[in-house]
Amino acid sequence: MPVSPTRSSHPIPAVSCPVCGEANHCAPAKSGSFDTPCWCYEVKVSSSALAKVPDELQGKACLCRSCAEDE
């Protein structure tokens, strides 16, 4: 998969949710590889949940499951 301009080829080590500050349990961020399976690969994150992410962290930090599933 090609890397988009806002996404690097390796996840940044952001292990806190950019919305609530709690642990996001992002396995790729902990491992340093997008090849690592993660809980978020199996859920649909709503556009309203993504809109809560601050502009400077869009595409750079993962939501926690609670914020991702909150509509």
N, C-alpha and C positions, 0 to 999 in steps of 0.2 A: 504494500500500500504506500503511495507517495506521501511524503510528509507535507502537511499544510504549513503556510507561513507562520501560523500561530502555535503550531505544535512541533516539538522537537522529536528526534528519533528515539529519545530516552525520556521517561517521565521525570519531572523534577521531584525532589524528595519532600513534597508538601503532604504531611500526614494529618493535617488539621482541616476541618471543613471551613471553607471561606465564608460561610454564612453564619454558623453557630459557634465555631471554634472548637467543637468536640473532635475527637479522633474520627477520621473518615474511613479507617480500615482499608486503605488503598494498597492492595498487594503489589501492583506494579511500582508504586512510589517507593515502597519499602525495598523491593528487589532491584529496582533500577532498569526493569525491562517490561515493555508492553506485552511480551509473550507470557507473562505470569498471569494465570487465571485470577479473576476478581469478581466479587459479588455484583459489581455494576454491569458486567457484561450480560447479565440475565434479567435486568429490570429496565423498564422504560422510564426515563427521566423526562418529566414534563417541561415544556418550554417556560412555564411560569416558575418552576423551581430553578431552572438555569438562569432566568432573568434576575434572580436574587443575588447571583454571584457578582461581586464588584467588578467593574469594567477592567481594571488592571490585572485581575486574576482569571478572566474568561479564557478558557482553553488551557489553563495552567495549573489549576488546583481542582481536586475532586470533592464533591459534596459527600457528606455522610449519608448513610442509608435513610435516616429519618428525614433529613432535608430533601433528599432526592425524591422520596415518595410523598412528600407533603405537597398538596396542591392548594 
